[in-house]
């Protein structure tokens, strides 16, 4: 039996934290364009996570890193 072999990529996929009605459409277009570009290279988005960034002294959440986990078949 031939097992599929995969290659994985972790990519930062961030939409701005500054939302307003004027920027929303532009931000979604940039986000979609990035995903389509990766898809054209054979990458498939399998997970999207917001990872909290915690201060080293305060241990409080200072922001988030938005990461996409992608895979594509090895040829």
Backbone as a printed PyTorch tensor [residue, N CA C, xyz], in Angstrom:
tensor([[[  0.8360,  -1.1700,   0.0000],
         [  0.0000,   0.0000,   0.0000],
         [  0.8920,   1.2490,   0.0000]],

        [[  0.5870,   2.1950,  -0.8750],
         [  1.3420,   3.4420,  -0.9560],
         [  0.7510,   4.4800,  -0.0150]],

        [[  1.5250,   4.9050,   0.9500],
         [  1.0670,   5.9280,   1.9010],
         [  1.3740,   7.3170,   1.3290]],

        [[  0.4270,   8.2240,   1.4640],
         [  0.6530,   9.6030,   1.0400],
         [  1.7150,  10.2350,   1.9330]],

        [[  2.5390,  11.0760,   1.3310],
         [  3.5670,  11.8110,   2.0780],
         [  3.2720,  13.2930,   1.9400]],

        [[  3.4050,  13.9950,   3.0450],
         [  3.0290,  15.3950,   3.1010],
         [  4.1920,  16.2860,   3.5010]],

        [[  4.1220,  17.5060,   3.0510],
         [  5.0220,  18.5780,   3.4510],
         [  4.1470,  19.5930,   4.1850]],

        [[  4.6560,  20.1960,   5.2470],
         [  3.8690,  21.1240,   6.0610],
         [  4.5170,  22.5000,   6.0890]],

        [[  3.6850,  23.5110,   6.2670],
         [  4.1230,  24.8990,   6.3190],
         [  3.3040,  25.6220,   7.3820]],

        [[  3.9740,  26.4140,   8.2050],
         [  3.2890,  27.3050,   9.1420],
         [  3.5140,  28.7150,   8.6140]],

        [[  2.4220,  29.4300,   8.3960],
         [  2.4740,  30.7480,   7.7700],
         [  1.7130,  31.7420,   8.6350]],

        [[  2.2700,  32.9350,   8.8260],
         [  1.5220,  33.9720,   9.5350],
         [  0.4330,  34.4930,   8.6110]],

        [[ -0.8020,  34.4250,   9.0720],
         [ -1.9580,  34.8780,   8.2950],
         [ -2.7710,  35.8160,   9.1790]],

        [[ -2.3920,  37.0800,   9.1700],
         [ -2.9940,  38.0370,  10.0860],
         [ -3.9070,  38.9930,   9.3440]],

        [[ -5.0780,  39.1980,   9.9030],
         [ -5.9610,  40.2820,   9.4730],
         [ -5.7920,  41.3780,  10.5160]],

        [[ -5.7890,  42.6170,  10.0910],
         [ -5.5330,  43.7290,  10.9960],
         [ -6.4200,  43.6980,  12.2400]],

        [[ -5.8930,  44.1820,  13.3290],
         [ -6.6720,  44.3040,  14.5670],
         [ -7.5320,  45.5710,  14.5490]],

        [[ -7.2500,  46.4700,  13.6200],
         [ -7.9640,  47.7450,  13.5610],
         [ -9.1160,  47.6380,  12.5680]],

        [[-10.2630,  47.2020,  13.0560],
         [-11.4300,  46.9990,  12.1940],
         [-12.2460,  48.2720,  12.0790]],

        [[-12.6280,  48.5830,  10.8700],
         [-13.6640,  49.5720,  10.6190],
         [-14.3020,  49.2070,   9.2830]],

        [[-15.4600,  49.7430,   9.0210],
         [-16.2050,  49.3350,   7.8260],
         [-15.4610,  49.6570,   6.5360]],

        [[-14.6120,  50.6770,   6.5350],
         [-13.8660,  51.0280,   5.3230],
         [-12.7420,  50.0430,   5.0310]],

        [[-12.1100,  49.5070,   6.0600],
         [-10.9610,  48.6020,   5.8710],
         [-11.3590,  47.1430,   5.7360]],

        [[-12.5290,  46.7680,   6.2170],
         [-12.9220,  45.3640,   6.2830],
         [-12.8180,  44.6700,   4.9240]],

        [[-13.4140,  45.2270,   3.8910],
         [-13.4040,  44.6020,   2.5620],
         [-11.9770,  44.4580,   2.0420]],

        [[-11.1560,  45.4900,   2.2530],
         [ -9.7610,  45.4510,   1.7990],
         [ -8.9780,  44.3580,   2.5310]],

        [[ -9.1770,  44.2420,   3.8330],
         [ -8.4720,  43.2240,   4.6150],
         [ -8.8870,  41.8050,   4.1930]],

        [[-10.1830,  41.5850,   3.9650],
         [-10.6350,  40.2710,   3.5060],
         [-10.0600,  39.9560,   2.1270]],

        [[ -9.9720,  40.9570,   1.2610],
         [ -9.4150,  40.7450,  -0.0760],
         [ -7.9420,  40.3530,   0.0120]],

        [[ -7.1630,  41.0410,   0.8610],
         [ -5.7480,  40.6880,   1.0340],
         [ -5.5980,  39.2830,   1.6160]],

        [[ -6.4420,  38.9420,   2.5870],
         [ -6.3980,  37.6270,   3.2250],
         [ -6.7230,  36.5380,   2.1950]],

        [[ -7.7760,  36.7500,   1.4150],
         [ -8.1620,  35.7890,   0.3710],
         [ -7.0720,  35.6560,  -0.6860]],

        [[ -6.4740,  36.7680,  -1.0540],
         [ -5.4040,  36.7490,  -2.0500],
         [ -4.2150,  35.9180,  -1.5670]],

        [[ -3.8520,  36.0800,  -0.2910],
         [ -2.7470,  35.3040,   0.2930],
         [ -3.0740,  33.8120,   0.2730]],

        [[ -4.3050,  33.4580,   0.6930],
         [ -4.7050,  32.0410,   0.6810],
         [ -4.7260,  31.4830,  -0.7320]],

        [[ -5.2380,  32.2560,  -1.6910],
         [ -5.2640,  31.7920,  -3.0810],
         [ -3.8660,  31.6170,  -3.6470]],

        [[ -2.9530,  32.5000,  -3.2790],
         [ -1.5600,  32.3760,  -3.7220],
         [ -0.9400,  31.0850,  -3.1920]],

        [[ -1.1500,  30.8050,  -1.9070],
         [ -0.6410,  29.5630,  -1.3230],
         [ -1.3180,  28.3520,  -1.9640]],

        [[ -2.6240,  28.4440,  -2.2190],
         [ -3.3470,  27.3570,  -2.8680],
         [ -2.8170,  27.0740,  -4.2630]],

        [[ -2.4490,  28.1210,  -4.9930],
         [ -1.8790,  27.9410,  -6.3390],
         [ -0.5300,  27.2370,  -6.3000]],

        [[  0.1390,  27.3040,  -5.1570],
         [  1.4060,  26.5900,  -4.9800],
         [  1.1810,  25.1730,  -4.4640]],

        [[ -0.0940,  24.7710,  -4.3060],
         [ -0.4160,  23.4190,  -3.8770],
         [ -0.6840,  23.2680,  -2.3940]],

        [[ -0.6360,  24.3730,  -1.6440],
         [ -0.8490,  24.3060,  -0.2020],
         [ -2.3360,  24.2970,   0.1170]],

        [[ -2.7270,  23.4880,   1.0950],
         [ -4.0980,  23.4160,   1.5900],
         [ -4.0970,  23.8310,   3.0580]],

        [[ -4.9460,  24.8130,   3.3950],
         [ -5.0700,  25.2600,   4.7840],
         [ -5.7950,  24.1820,   5.5750]],

        [[ -5.1500,  23.6800,   6.6210],
         [ -5.7730,  22.6240,   7.4310],
         [ -6.1500,  23.1070,   8.8240]],

        [[ -5.5790,  24.2520,   9.2460],
         [ -5.9080,  24.7900,  10.5600],
         [ -5.5190,  26.2570,  10.6080]],

        [[ -6.2480,  27.0230,  11.4000],
         [ -5.9690,  28.4390,  11.6020],
         [ -6.1310,  28.7070,  13.0920]],

        [[ -5.0880,  29.2030,  13.7210],
         [ -5.0880,  29.3660,  15.1790],
         [ -4.6300,  30.7640,  15.5780]],

        [[ -5.2640,  31.2880,  16.6080],
         [ -4.7970,  32.5120,  17.2480],
         [ -3.9780,  32.0830,  18.4600]],

        [[ -2.6910,  32.3690,  18.4350],
         [ -1.7790,  31.9720,  19.5050],
         [ -1.5270,  33.1920,  20.3950]],

        [[ -1.8830,  33.1290,  21.6820],
         [ -1.6580,  34.2850,  22.5530],
         [ -0.1630,  34.5310,  22.7780]],

        [[  0.2190,  35.8040,  22.7140],
         [  1.5880,  36.2240,  23.0080],
         [  1.5790,  36.7890,  24.4190]],

        [[  2.3080,  36.1400,  25.3090],
         [  2.2660,  36.4590,  26.7340],
         [  3.5410,  37.1810,  27.1450]],

        [[  3.3760,  38.2590,  27.9220],
         [  4.5230,  38.9990,  28.4270],
         [  5.3610,  38.1450,  29.3750]],

        [[  6.6840,  38.2780,  29.2860],
         [  7.5590,  37.4290,  30.1010],
         [  7.4780,  37.7630,  31.5930]],

        [[  7.2370,  39.0130,  31.9210],
         [  7.1610,  39.3840,  33.3380],
         [  5.7320,  39.3640,  33.8600]],

        [[  4.8240,  39.9360,  33.1120],
         [  3.4480,  40.0830,  33.5980],
         [  2.6070,  38.8310,  33.3920]],

        [[  2.9900,  38.0040,  32.4540],
         [  2.2220,  36.8070,  32.0760],
         [  0.8480,  37.1650,  31.5030]],

        [[  0.6460,  38.4350,  31.1510],
         [ -0.6030,  38.8800,  30.5450],
         [ -0.5140,  38.7610,  29.0320]],

        [[ -1.6450,  38.5120,  28.3900],
         [ -1.6990,  38.4240,  26.9310],
         [ -1.4760,  39.8150,  26.3510]],

        [[ -0.4680,  39.9450,  25.4990],
         [ -0.1130,  41.2250,  24.8970],
         [ -0.6360,  41.3500,  23.4700]],

        [[ -1.0700,  40.2430,  22.9010],
         [ -1.5590,  40.2270,  21.5240],
         [ -1.6290,  38.7920,  21.0510]],

        [[ -1.8210,  38.6110,  19.7670],
         [ -1.9450,  37.2680,  19.2060],
         [ -1.1490,  37.1500,  17.9220]],

        [[ -0.6110,  35.9680,  17.6850],
         [ -0.0370,  35.6070,  16.3970],
         [ -1.0760,  34.7070,  15.7220]],

        [[ -1.4590,  35.0510,  14.5110],
         [ -2.4580,  34.2740,  13.7800],
         [ -1.7230,  33.4040,  12.7680]],

        [[ -1.7440,  32.1070,  13.0220],
         [ -0.9580,  31.1800,  12.2210],
         [ -1.8440,  30.2080,  11.4790]],

        [[ -1.5190,  30.0320,  10.2000],
         [ -2.1790,  29.0240,   9.3870],
         [ -1.2530,  27.8270,   9.2440]],

        [[ -1.7920,  26.6470,   9.4230],
         [ -1.0390,  25.4290,   9.1970],
         [ -1.5220,  24.8570,   7.8710]],

        [[ -0.5830,  24.6090,   6.9800],
         [ -0.9100,  24.1490,   5.6410],
         [ -0.1650,  22.8790,   5.3080]],

        [[ -0.6970,  22.1280,   4.3420],
         [  0.0060,  20.9280,   3.8870],
         [ -0.1460,  20.8140,   2.3780]],

        [[  0.7910,  20.0890,   1.7740],
         [  0.6870,  19.7230,   0.3630],
         [  1.3870,  18.3890,   0.1640]],

        [[  0.9410,  17.6790,  -0.8150],
         [  1.5140,  16.3660,  -1.0920],
         [  2.9320,  16.5180,  -1.6300]],

        [[  3.8130,  15.6470,  -1.1700],
         [  5.1660,  15.6060,  -1.7290],
         [  5.0930,  14.8930,  -3.0680]],

        [[  5.8260,  15.4280,  -4.0280],
         [  5.7930,  14.7870,  -5.3660],
         [  6.9640,  13.8770,  -5.5710]]])
